[in-house]
Structures are given as structure tokens and as C-alpha cells.
């Protein structure tokens, strides 16, 4: 909005020329998101507490988590508000990249909100049944895949394609149905991976801020012809606008972390976790950087894989040897992975900080691939 208001005035005064620079608008989005989270956060938390929107703690979870029962949840509303509003303020509203990213966050956030509402407010222990939650994610992923095929954001490239890291100008081109399936897998996978990671105070929030920060850089570089040519990646006209969305996402996550750090005053719930994961996955898809998301979000991947491995091995052992054998021969002491380290005796802040370090390392490796080509 601010771009459309002030950029045309650059001819009258040079100060307004700042709004033509993506870096300036991305910085503005970060600061606006932080301030909005700081200002809106306390009021939303008070409202959630007044309505007794408290977190439900699993009985089989670590004993130290039982004290968190009743902590306000559904705080993801703060994140969505603090990410979407600055994006609409600072980004170009005629950008397809921005509109898709915002739609992805709102859609997946709505799925999470409905799940939290049914689980916490209406008292339905299962929330939105997993099958229906997955259907909602799949519908959006399929719709996004079809949309990008029909109205490609980068017409000079094959629509059904993705870039490979470590190689210059290498595209994997897929048949249209396979591409739709691929997009659906990325959106649902990233959304659920962040959701699984959201089990310790500040863990998913901080890791999202790190990943979003890395994708701000990717979006800016891919959207500049000179930088893309120098790095040997495909130039995506207009993709730089995603740097504004990524900045708003990182700022919103950091602002929420102020209230979500240990000991947490509020949890994001599925409302925030699904929205953050869906937004990150959609940004990666539009940048044709799905494999970079796999590297950047390495901790999210490890968390999701730990659950898949634990569940698969348990079911296999139960089918072959019975429930008692399966209970005694688990791969991890508890899944997702962060609970495994808690069971080993690590304090919660220790797990979170060490996972942050791994998140920074993963982001650094992903950024390094831009030069290793």
C-alpha cells in the first residue's frame, strides 16, 4: 500500500524514492511486524486468558510440561496479524508472489484456528480430526500447484519445475500431475513439520525466524537480474517482493518470541504453527527453491522424520512381536526429537538453544550453496 502511495511521488521529492527499494521496504516490514506483535500481543493474551483458552497437555508427555496446562494458546493469531498487516503495508499489492504468500498463510492458519477452536474452546479432545486437517492442506496444495501451472509467476521458465542447489541453471521439469503432487507434498510437509516442532517454549518460533531470514536473502537475490546471473541461479522477475513478506514473517516470529520464550506466556497452537509452515513452504515453491527449504529447515525435517520413524518402527514391531516388545524397543525415548533430548535429561531451554544453533547452521549451509555451484 505504501509503495503505491509514495513511490509515484519520487519525481517530486527524492525521499520518496526509498519506497522503490526492496531493502528499505523489507526493513520497514520487519520493524512494523515487531512493533505490531509487541503492541497487540498483551491484549490478545489477556483476551485468551479471560476466555480460558488454555493449552491441553498430553498425559504421556514429559512430566515437566504438566505445569504448562492452562497457558493461553491460539496465540498464532498474533503471528498472522503481525505478518499479514506489514506485508500489505510495505509490499506491492499487484505482485502475484505476495498475494499467494498471504493466501497461503491465511488458509493454513484458518485450518489451525479451527483445530484449536474445536480442541480448546469447544472441548473436543481430538480437535479437527487429523484426516480433515490433512484434507484442508492437500486442497490448498493442489490448488496452488494448479494455479502456478495455469498462471506461472515466471513465464520464461517451465511452470512445472524446480531448481537444484549446487548446480548452475539446472531445472528438474516434471509432468503437470506430478508437479501438483510435488507442490502439495511441500505445503503439507512444511506445515506439519513446523507443527510437530512446536513442542517447547520458543522452539518453532525461533527456528521459523531463522528460516524466514534466509528466504529473505534468497528472494532478494533471485529477484535481481545481476545477482542471479552472478550466482548462476534463474532470475525470477518480481520475486524480490517476497523479501518483504519474509521480513514480515521473521519480524512477526521474533515479536511473538518475546511472549513465547521460556517460560511461555502464550503458545501459538496449530493456528500459528500451520500458518508458519504453510507460508514457508509456499515461498519456497514460488522461488523454485524447495530443496533449499529442505536444507534451511533441516531441524524441522529432523523433527518430522523422527515422528515418522518412531511411528513406523513401533507399528512394525507391534505387528511382528506384540505391543510389549514394541513399547520396549522404541527408536527414540519419545518423539518428536526435542522430547527425546528432554528424556535424556536436557533442560528445555538447553534443547531450544542448541536447536537454534543447528537452525542457524542449516541456514548458513543453504546460503553457502549459492556459491558452491
Long-range contacts (C-beta under 8 A, 24 or more apart in sequence): 1-88, 1-89, 1-90, 1-93, 2-28, 2-89, 2-90, 3-90, 3-91, 3-92, 3-93, 4-92, 4-93, 22-220, 22-223, 22-240, 22-241, 22-243, 22-244, 23-220, 23-243, 25-90, 25-91, 25-244, 26-90, 26-216, 26-220, 26-243, 26-244, 26-246, 26-247, 27-247, 28-86, 28-89, 28-90, 29-86, 29-87, 29-89, 29-90, 29-91, 29-244, 29-245, 29-247, 29-248, 29-251, 30-86, 30-247, 30-248, 30-250, 30-251, 31-251, 32-85, 32-86, 32-89, 32-90, 32-248, 32-251, 33-82, 33-83, 33-85, 33-86, 33-247, 33-248, 33-249, 33-250, 33-251, 33-252, 33-254, 33-255, 34-82, 34-251, 34-252, 34-254, 34-255, 35-255, 36-81, 36-82, 36-85, 36-86, 36-252, 36-255, 37-78, 37-79, 37-81, 37-82, 37-251, 37-252, 37-254, 37-255, 37-256, 37-258, 38-255, 38-258, 40-78, 40-81, 40-82, 41-75, 41-78, 41-255, 41-256, 41-258, 41-259, 41-266, 42-259, 44-75, 44-77, 44-78, 44-266, 45-72, 45-75, 45-259, 45-265, 45-266, 48-72, 48-73, 48-74, 48-75, 48-266, 51-121, 53-116, 53-120, 53-121, 54-120, 55-120, 55-267, 55-269, 56-119, 56-120, 56-125, 61-334, 61-339, 62-334, 62-339, 62-342, 62-343, 64-342, 64-348, 68-264, 68-267, 71-264, 71-265, 71-266, 71-267, 72-265, 72-266, 72-267, 73-116, 73-120, 73-266, 73-267, 73-268, 73-269, 74-113, 74-116, 74-117, 74-120, 74-267, 74-268, 74-269, 74-271, 75-256, 75-259, 75-260, 75-266, 75-267, 75-268, 75-269, 75-271, 75-272, 76-109, 76-112, 76-113, 76-116, 76-268, 76-269, 76-270, 76-271, 76-272, 76-273, 76-274, 76-275, 76-276, 77-113, 77-271, 77-272, 78-252, 78-255, 78-256, 78-259, 78-266, 78-268, 78-272, 79-205, 79-252, 79-253, 79-256, 79-268, 79-272, 79-275, 79-276, 80-105, 80-106, 80-109, 80-252, 80-271, 80-272, 80-275, 81-252, 82-248, 82-251, 82-252, 82-255, 82-256, 83-245, 83-248, 83-249, 83-251, 83-252, 83-279, 84-248, 86-244, 86-247, 86-248, 86-251, 86-252, 87-244, 87-245, 87-248, 90-244, 90-248, 91-241, 91-244, 91-245, 92-241, 95-238, 95-241, 96-151, 96-153, 96-238, 97-153, 97-238, 97-239, 97-241, 97-242, 97-245, 97-286, 98-241, 98-242, 98-244, 98-245, 100-144, 100-147, 100-153, 100-282, 100-286, 101-242, 101-245, 101-279, 101-282, 101-283, 101-286, 102-245, 104-140, 104-144, 104-187, 104-278, 104-279, 104-281, 104-282, 105-249, 105-275, 105-276, 105-278, 105-279, 105-282, 106-275, 107-136, 107-140, 107-278, 108-137, 108-140, 108-187, 108-191, 108-274, 108-275, 108-277, 108-278, 108-279, 109-271, 109-272, 109-274, 109-275, 109-278, 111-136, 111-137, 111-270, 111-274, 112-195, 112-269, 112-270, 112-271, 112-272, 112-273, 112-274, 112-275, 113-270, 113-271, 115-270, 115-271, 115-274, 116-269, 116-270, 116-271, 120-269, 127-270, 133-270, 134-188, 137-184, 137-187, 137-188, 137-191, 137-192, 137-274, 137-278, 138-184, 138-188, 140-187, 140-278, 141-180, 141-183, 141-184, 141-185, 141-186, 141-187, 141-188, 142-180, 142-183, 142-184, 144-183, 144-184, 144-187, 144-282, 144-285, 145-179, 145-180, 145-181, 145-182, 145-183, 145-184, 146-180, 148-183, 148-285, 148-286, 149-176, 149-179, 149-180, 153-236, 153-238, 153-239, 153-286, 154-234, 154-236, 154-237, 154-239, 154-288, 156-237, 157-234, 157-236, 157-288, 161-288, 162-288, 162-289, 162-290, 162-291, 163-233, 163-234, 163-288, 163-289, 163-291, 164-291, 165-291, 165-292, 165-295, 165-366, 165-369, 166-369, 166-372, 166-373, 167-373, 168-232, 168-233, 168-373, 169-232, 169-233, 169-234, 171-234, 171-288, 182-290, 183-285, 186-281, 186-284, 186-285, 186-290, 186-293, 187-278, 187-281, 187-282, 187-285, 189-281, 189-304, 190-277, 190-278, 190-280, 190-281, 190-284, 190-293, 190-297, 190-300, 191-273, 191-274, 191-277, 191-278, 191-281, 192-274, 192-277, 192-304, 193-277, 193-297, 193-300, 193-301, 193-303, 193-304, 194-273, 194-274, 194-276, 194-277, 194-280, 194-300, 195-270, 195-273, 195-274, 195-277, 196-300, 196-303, 196-304, 196-307, 196-336, 197-273, 197-299, 197-300, 197-303, 197-336, 197-338, 198-267, 198-268, 198-272, 198-273, 199-336, 199-338, 199-339, 200-262, 200-338, 200-342, 200-348, 200-351, 200-352, 201-260, 201-261, 201-262, 201-263, 201-264, 201-348, 201-349, 201-352, 202-257, 202-260, 202-261, 202-262, 202-264, 202-352, 203-338, 203-351, 203-352, 203-355, 204-268, 204-272, 204-273, 204-276, 205-253, 205-254, 205-256, 205-257, 205-260, 205-268, 205-272, 206-253, 206-257, 206-352, 206-356, 206-359, 207-297, 207-299, 207-300, 207-355, 207-356, 207-359, 208-249, 208-250, 208-253, 208-276, 208-280, 209-250, 209-253, 209-254, 209-257, 210-356, 210-359, 210-360, 210-363, 211-280, 211-293, 211-296, 211-297, 211-300, 211-359, 211-363, 212-246, 212-247, 212-249, 212-250, 212-253, 212-280, 213-246, 213-250, 213-363, 214-296, 214-363, 214-366, 214-367, 215-242, 215-246, 215-280, 215-283, 215-284, 215-287, 215-289, 215-293, 215-296, 216-243, 216-246, 216-247, 216-250, 217-243, 217-367, 218-287, 218-289, 218-292, 219-243, 219-245, 219-246, 219-283, 219-287, 221-370, 222-287, 222-289, 231-370, 231-371, 231-373, 232-373, 233-370, 233-373, 234-288, 236-287, 236-288, 239-286, 239-287, 242-283, 242-286, 242-287, 245-279, 245-283, 246-283, 249-276, 249-279, 249-280, 262-348, 262-349, 262-352, 292-366, 292-369, 295-362, 295-365, 295-366, 295-369, 296-362, 296-363, 296-366, 297-362, 298-358, 298-359, 298-361, 298-362, 298-365, 299-355, 299-358, 299-359, 299-362, 302-337, 303-336, 303-337, 303-338, 304-336, 306-331, 306-332, 306-335, 306-336, 306-337, 306-340, 307-335, 307-336, 309-335, 310-335, 311-335
